[in-house]
Amino acid sequence: LITARFELARAILDPVAMTAGTVPILVLAPFFLIWFGIGRASSVLLVVIYVAVILYIYAQRAADNLDPVYEDAAYTLGASPRRAVWDVLIPGTVPQILGGIRIALAGAWGLEAIAELLGSQRGIGKIVQVLAGSTDILGIFAALLVLGAVAVVFDALAALLFSHLAGWSEPARTSGG
């Protein structure tokens, strides 16, 4: 949200975020394995980087998409910049940011499985790797189905939680023709 309102912050952070978000996980993973070792830390940090980039982009876009008339009205009514952020910018961007969290959560499941394939000693990625080594195709499909089911359940829970957190915001409607 800060980078959406301050050009200097945007000029500094945008190139870093965009570069970090475009480096494929298979390129970045070996470096993380070298720097942080084989284990949970490297897998988690890989996922954190990609999720942070997604949330950065969604928060920035949410602030950019907020109609300036709301902030202008707050200033007209005597709000300080700080009050405008707390009373207009944050509540106005929450629904889009929560949508970004759901998308980041969906991507994080796949990224975590890939990161675990590259060196973790346990987890769904390790299970898939062991099953692939024994050419157990049904086992691989079963593991992927379990991963997919867990991801769907977590997405449904996130959607339910977010509908309560942003209850004032109506979901986008599609035209029924």
N, C-alpha and C positions, 0 to 999 in steps of 0.2 A: 504494500500500500504506500509505503514511503517513496518507492521509486516511481510510482504513478504521479506523485505530486511534486517531486524534486528532481529536476533534470540532471543535476550533478550526480546524484545517487544512481539514477537510471544509466547515465553514461558510464559509470564505474561498474555497476553490477550486471547490466545486460550482457556484455560480452562474456563475462565469466559464466553466467548461468546458461547462456545459449551454447557456449563451447562445451560445458560439462554435460549438457543434455544431448548433444549430438555424438558424443563419443560412444560407440557401441560397447555394450557390457562385456562382450568377449574380448575386446581390446583392453578395457580398463581392468578386468578381473585379474590377469596375471600380475599387474603392478600392485594391486591390493594384496594379493597373496604374498608377494615379496615384502611389502611394507608392513603388513599387519599379521602375517603368518596364516597358516591353515587353521581355520576354525570359524567360530561364529562372528568374530569382530569384522573380518573382511567381508563376509556375506552381508551383514547388517549395514555396514558403511556403504556398500555398493547400492543397496536398496534405498538407503537414506538420501544419497546424492540424487538419484533419479526422481524420487518422490519430492524432494525439495525443489527441484527444477520445475516439476509439474505444478506444484503449489505456488511457486513464484510467478509463473506465467499466468495461472488462473487468478491470483490476487491482483496482479497488475492489470489484467484485462477487465476484471470486475470493476476496479476503480476507474478505468478509462471508459467503461460502458455506463457508469452512473451519470444520469442526466445532470449537467451542471446547474440546472435551475434549482435543485434542492440545496446545494451548497450556497448558491447566490442568495436564496431566500433566508438561509440561516444567517449569513453575513448581514443581510438587510435588517434582520430582526435583532442584530447586535451580538451575534455569537462571535467568540474569539476563534482563531484558527484551531486551537485545541478542542473547543466545544464542537466545532464543525466536524472534526475528525471523530470524536466520540459519539455525537448525536446523529450525524448524517452519513459520513463515509463508512464507518464500520458496519452499522446496521444495513446500509444500502448494498454493501458488497457481500455480506454473509451468505445469502443464498447461492451466489455463483461460486464462492470459495468452498462451500460445502459440497457443491457439485464437483469441484476440482478434487476434493478429498476422496470422493467416491471413485473418480477415475484413477487417481493415484493408488488407491487401495486395490483396485482391480489389476492394475499393472504391477503392483508390488508382489502379488502372489506369483506371477510368472517370473519376475525378476529374481525372487528369492529361490525358486526352484532351480533356475539357471545358475545362480551364484552357488548354490549347494552342490551342483554338478561339478563345479570347478575346484573342489577341495575341501568341502565340509565332511566331517566324520559321521554326521547323522542328519536326519531330515528327509523330506520327500525327494529332494534331488539325489541324495545318496541312495535312497531306495530304488529310484529309477535307474541309477547308474549300475547298481548291483544286479537288478533284473535284466538290464540290457546286456550285461556281461554273460548272463546265463541264457540269453535269448528267450526270455519269458515274456512274450508279446502280451498275453492275457494279463499277466501281473503288471506290466507297464500301463496298459489301459486302465486297469483297476486303480492303480496309484493316481493316474491322471484324473480319473473320475472322482476319486476322493478329494483331490485338490480342487477340482472344479466345484464339487458340492460344498466344500467348506467356503470357497470364495463366494458362491451364491448366497449362502446363509449369512456371511458377514456383510455382504452388500445389502441384503434385505434388512439386517439389523441397523446398518448405517443409515439406510433410507428412512427407516422408522424414527431413529433418533434425530436425524436432521429435519424431518418434518415437524418434530416438536420444537427444535431449536429455532427454526425459521418459519413458525406457524403463520406469521403475518404475510408471508410471500406465497402467492398462488403458483402452482406449477404451470409450466408452459402448456398451452393447449394446442392440439393440432386441429386443423380445419376438417370438419367432418363431411365436407362436400356438399 
